[in-house]
Amino acid sequence: MSFDRETPVFQLAFPPRKRYRPVLLPVWVHQVTAPTGYSRTLDVFQTVVLRLCAAGVRDLGDLSQLIGLDTALCRTVIARLAEGQLMEPGLKLTEAGRRTVAEGEVAETDPQLVRVFQDPATGMLLPRILVADPVRADVREHRGRWVTIQFGTAGASREVGALTLQAGGSSLRPSERDVLEACKSHDLAARGLRGGSRGTPDGVVAARRIGFHGTAIAAYVVCYVVEDDDGSGRMWTVEDPFAVGDGRYLADLLVARAESDEPLGRLIDGLLGGSRRDRTATARRVDQELAEEARADVVRMLGEEIRDHPEVLAHLADIELALLKDTARERENAARNAIRVFECILPGLNDRFPARLPPSREPGVRERAFVLTAQRLGATSVPPEMRKYCKAPANGLAGDIIKAVWAAGENPQHPFVTFIRRRPTLLEDLDRSRILRNNATHGPTGAPAPDELEHIRTLAYEAARHLLGLSGGRSTDSEKVN
C-alpha cells in the first residue's frame, strides 16, 4: 500500500483550543505484540476519573461537572485509561481498573497488540504507540496536497483544510530494540515525562518479546501546528496528536521539513508570519548548539566514562540546558529529568544486587524493617510516602528505591551504602524531588524555584557518580550554572 487518496487519516486527539492549522503527517503503521507497562502512576485527573467511574458514574456530562473539567479533556483522560486497559466502553472499569483503584498502583501488563508509527522520510519510529483502535477522520475533498477534513458530528461539525506532507521513502521493518524503545518512551510520556527509556534489553531477549503482525500500512496522522510562545524564542510548536507529550519531537520533525517544503512554509507563515517562523527555526538551531555544549559540560564534570551511559548523559545534559535557558517550561523539564536519572539507573542496579524482602506480610512488619535498615545505613529520615510501599514494592521509582535500600542493608559492596553515608538526607531528598517532578507535570504550582532545581541537579550528579561508579570529572558541589 502506498500514500494516495485512499490512505486513511487518523485523528488521535481533539483540535487544540489555541490558534492552529492542521497538517497530515505520513506514517507507516506496524502492528506488533510488545510488552508495555502503561503508566505505573496515574496523574490526579486519571485517578479521580477512575474512582468516580468505580463509584458508579456512567454519564460523561455528569463526570465533567463533578470534576470541573471540559468534556473534551475528560474524553482524553478516558482514552488514556482505555489504552491502559483500565476502562471499557460505558465508563466501566476492567478488572485491572478495579484492581488499580483498590491498590493505588497500575499493574504491569502482559505483551499486547499495539501500533507503532514510523516516519517514512527517516525510517525512525515515533516515540509513541497506540493500543486502542484509531479514530478515522472524515475526508471530504482532495485538492492536490490539500485535504478537507470534517471535525466533529451531530450539529457541531466543521470542515478544516489540512496540508498533506510529502511521504518519501519505503516501509522498513523496525528492529525489536526500536519497538521496545518506542513503547517505553510512550510509557514515560504518558506519565508526563519526555525522553529516553529506563534501558533496553539486549537484542536476543527483545526478539523473544516482539512479534510483528502482517505488513505495515500507510496512514496519515492529524497534527496541529499551534501558536505557542514559551519565552525561549520558539513561536510555534506542534500539539502532540497522541495527547501524551509536549509535541516537541513532532515540532522538530516539521522544522526539518519546513525549509525544503514550500507549501508547509507558507502554511506556517499564514498562521504566524514569516519572521516568526524564521525566529523559531533560528531558536531551534541555537538549541542544538546549546545541547552539544551541555553534553560537553556533563562529560567535563563526570569524565569520559559517562559516555558509556548515554541515557543518563542525555538527562543530565537536559538539566544543564534547562537551567541555562531558565524558562518556566525548561525548569519543569529539569525537575523531570532529575528523576529520570534515577529511573534509568535503579532498575539495572537492582538486577545486579537483588533484594530479599522480609518474608512476613503482616501489617507494619516490612515497614519497620525497612526503616531500621535505612537508619542502619545512615539515613536521617524515611518519608511517610515511601513507607507505605514497603509491603509490596512495585516497579516504579519508590519500589526501586526500597529494593535498593534493602539490598544495600545485606551487601556492604552495594553503591547505595556509600551514597547514603555521604548524603544522609538521600531518601528525603528523593521524595522531595519526586514531589517537585509531580507538581511540574500535573500540579498547579508550576516550575520549581531556582534554588530547588540547583539542589536536585546536585542530587542527579551525585547519583550518576555513586551509583554508576564513575571516577573521573570534577565536583558539582560548589558550581552553579550561569
Secondary structure, 3 states (H helix, E strand, C coil): CCCCCCCCEECCCCCCCCCEEEEEEEEEEEEEEECCCCCCCCCHHHHHHHHHHHCCCCCHHHHHHHHCCCHHHHHHHHHHHHHCCCEECCCEECHHHHHHHHHCCCCCCCCEEEEEEECCCCCCEEEEEECCCCCECEEEEEECCEEEEEECCCCCCEEEEEEECCCCCCCCCCCHHHHHHHHHHHHHHHCCCCCCCCCCCCHHHHHHHCEEEEEEEEEEEEEEEEECCCCCCCCEEEECCCCCCCCHHHHHHHHHHHCCCHHHHHHHHHHHCHHHHHHHHHHHHHHHHHHHHHHHHHHHHHCHHHHHCHHHHHHHHHHHHHHHHCCHHHHHHHHHHHHHHHHHHHHHHHHHCCCCCCCCCCCCHHHHHHHHHHHHHCCCCCCHHHHCCCCCCCCCHHHHHHHHHHHHHHCCCCHHHHHHHHCCCHHHHHHHHHHHHHHHHCCCCCCCCHHHHHHHHHHHHHHHHHHCCCCCCCCCCCCCCC
